[in-house]
Amino acid sequence: PTKNICRIMFHGYVHRFFENDSDINFKVYGWRDKTGIVDRGTSDYVIVKNMFNPSVNIDKYIGGKIEFSTGDSGILVSRFGATGKIKVGVKIDEISECLKKAFDKKNKEKTENIIASHRYKKYRKFC
């Protein structure tokens, strides 16, 4: 009872037994989501705000898939400015009409109803 105990339940077939605790090398993870709002579009990029804090190092997220509420997707390319905005690379020819409104400077409609999300694995320590 004063000892720290780690319990994880698995379901399925036994593939292999381990002799020592040091032989166990599998990873346990949970899914995490980050969401932001489309700010505007520039050339081949969509600028997304409110997904990351300005102090967060986004290097580990670069290259990750970003999905938009319109059904479109892109790749996180880099940070944009110092306020926590990010650049998401998209293929202009393949995006929906709704997302194309973000690229139209004459169009005054707000694009804040377009949500961008990034789903990734958060690995946990095993015992």
C-alpha positions as CSV (number, residue, x, y, z in Angstrom):
1,P,0.0,0.0,0.0
2,T,2.9,2.5,0.5
3,K,4.4,1.2,-2.8
4,N,3.7,2.9,-6.1
5,I,2.0,0.4,-8.3
6,C,1.3,0.8,-12.0
7,R,-1.5,-1.2,-13.5
8,I,-2.4,-1.4,-17.2
9,M,-5.0,-3.8,-18.5
10,F,-4.6,-5.3,-22.0
11,H,-7.0,-7.3,-24.1
12,G,-6.0,-9.8,-26.8
13,Y,-3.7,-12.7,-27.3
14,V,-0.3,-13.1,-25.5
15,H,2.4,-12.7,-28.1
16,R,5.4,-13.0,-25.8
17,F,6.3,-13.2,-22.1
18,F,9.0,-11.1,-20.5
19,E,11.6,-12.5,-18.1
20,N,12.8,-9.2,-16.7
21,D,11.2,-5.8,-16.3
22,S,14.0,-4.3,-18.3
23,D,12.9,-6.3,-21.4
24,I,9.6,-4.3,-21.6
25,N,10.0,-1.7,-24.2
26,F,6.5,-0.8,-25.5
27,K,5.1,2.7,-25.4
28,V,1.8,3.9,-23.8
29,Y,0.2,6.9,-25.3
30,G,-3.0,8.9,-25.3
31,W,-4.5,11.1,-28.0
32,R,-4.3,14.9,-27.6
33,D,-5.9,17.7,-29.7
34,K,-4.9,21.3,-30.3
35,T,-7.4,23.6,-31.9
36,G,-7.1,27.1,-33.4
37,I,-9.0,29.5,-35.6
38,V,-8.2,30.4,-39.2
39,D,-7.0,34.0,-39.4
40,R,-6.3,34.5,-43.1
41,G,-4.7,33.0,-46.2
42,T,-1.5,34.1,-47.9
43,S,-0.2,32.6,-51.2
44,D,0.0,28.8,-50.4
45,Y,-0.5,29.1,-46.6
46,V,-3.3,29.5,-44.1
47,I,-2.5,31.5,-41.0
48,V,-4.0,29.9,-37.9
49,K,-4.2,31.7,-34.5
50,N,-4.8,30.5,-30.9
51,M,-3.5,27.0,-31.4
52,F,-0.2,27.5,-29.5
53,N,1.0,29.9,-26.9
54,P,3.8,32.2,-28.0
55,S,6.2,30.5,-25.5
56,V,5.6,27.0,-26.8
57,N,8.4,25.4,-28.9
58,I,6.5,24.1,-32.0
59,D,9.5,22.3,-33.5
60,K,8.1,18.9,-32.5
61,Y,4.8,19.7,-34.2
62,I,6.2,20.9,-37.6
63,G,5.3,18.5,-40.3
64,G,2.1,17.4,-38.5
65,K,-1.3,17.2,-40.2
66,I,-3.7,20.0,-39.6
67,E,-7.4,19.4,-40.4
68,F,-9.9,22.2,-40.9
69,S,-13.6,22.1,-40.1
70,T,-14.3,22.5,-43.8
71,G,-12.9,19.0,-44.4
72,D,-9.6,20.3,-45.9
73,S,-6.2,19.5,-44.5
74,G,-2.7,20.9,-44.6
75,I,0.8,20.5,-43.0
76,L,2.1,22.7,-40.2
77,V,5.1,24.5,-41.8
78,S,6.4,27.1,-39.3
79,R,5.6,29.7,-36.7
80,F,4.2,33.0,-38.1
81,G,5.3,36.0,-36.1
82,A,5.8,36.3,-32.4
83,T,2.1,36.0,-31.2
84,G,1.7,32.3,-31.5
85,K,0.3,32.1,-35.0
86,I,1.3,29.3,-37.3
87,K,1.6,28.8,-41.0
88,V,-0.2,25.8,-42.5
89,G,0.7,24.7,-46.0
90,V,-2.2,23.9,-48.3
91,K,-2.7,23.0,-51.9
92,I,-4.7,26.0,-53.3
93,D,-6.2,24.0,-56.1
94,E,-7.7,21.4,-53.8
95,I,-9.2,23.4,-51.0
96,S,-13.0,24.0,-50.6
97,E,-14.7,27.3,-51.5
98,C,-15.3,28.0,-47.8
99,L,-11.6,27.9,-47.0
100,K,-10.8,30.0,-50.2
101,K,-12.7,32.9,-48.6
102,A,-9.7,33.3,-46.2
103,F,-7.5,34.1,-49.2
104,D,-9.8,36.8,-50.7
105,K,-8.7,40.1,-49.3
106,K,-11.7,41.9,-50.7
107,N,-14.1,39.6,-48.9
108,K,-14.8,41.0,-45.5
109,E,-16.6,37.9,-44.2
110,K,-15.1,36.6,-41.0
111,T,-13.2,33.2,-41.3
112,E,-13.4,32.7,-37.5
113,N,-16.0,30.0,-37.9
114,I,-13.3,27.8,-39.5
115,I,-11.6,25.7,-36.9
116,A,-8.2,24.1,-37.4
117,S,-7.2,21.1,-35.3
118,H,-4.1,19.0,-34.8
119,R,-4.3,15.5,-33.3
120,Y,-1.2,13.9,-32.0
121,K,0.0,11.1,-29.6
122,K,1.2,12.1,-26.1
123,Y,3.5,9.3,-24.8
124,R,3.4,8.5,-21.1
125,K,6.0,6.9,-18.9
126,F,5.3,3.2,-18.3
127,C,5.5,2.5,-14.6
